[in-house]
Amino acid sequence: MSVVAVIPARGGSKGVPGKNLRRVGGRSLVARAIDAARTSAAIDRVVVSTDDAAIAEEAARCGAEVVRRPAALATDEASSEAALLHALGQLGPIELLVFLQATSPFIEPADLDDAVGRVRAGEADVVFAAIATPVFLWQPGETGWQGINHDTAVRLRRQDAPPQVAETGAFYVMRARGFLEARHRFFGRVVPALVDEHLAIEIDTEQHLLLAEALAGAGSGTT
């Protein structure tokens, strides 16, 4: 079974300039994602989709294949799905697609192996990284703030609340044919893969980078 990891990594970023080449624990974010995928026993090929020459050079240096992405697919408005579809069009037939995001610096290869195994075994069509989130969510309504995932008149203990998870954005493992047909990362039977909560950081701000660097310096994570 052909299992290919694709890491979309464009050059532009408004929140954190040059984000994908910023370093955590002495390695760039794109290098960390490549290393996690290459260390995974379940992944056959690792591909970086980028419009940026410096990212392409870094990806090749780290042992990944590079797909050069058209500028039209590397704007702030372009979706990750568009980048994935373009990359798959360059790679030829594959069976499983592993979509990794370099903005998650602590991806564990063992988690990738487990997620690939679950899709391969037929447990799901899509497995995504998630953390358990027994929190009470609220949103503004016509008469004030209202509960989203709970009945405000019945205060449950957290341990009694129904299971809920939040995506980390770190990885998504899916059947390639299903993705090509749906043109979206969620289709068929979707299940979460719970990952280490304290490592489930996604880099969107300079503060997130500082936090990730502190975690890396503390010896957290293997990638």
Disulfide bonds with the S-S distance in Angstrom:
none
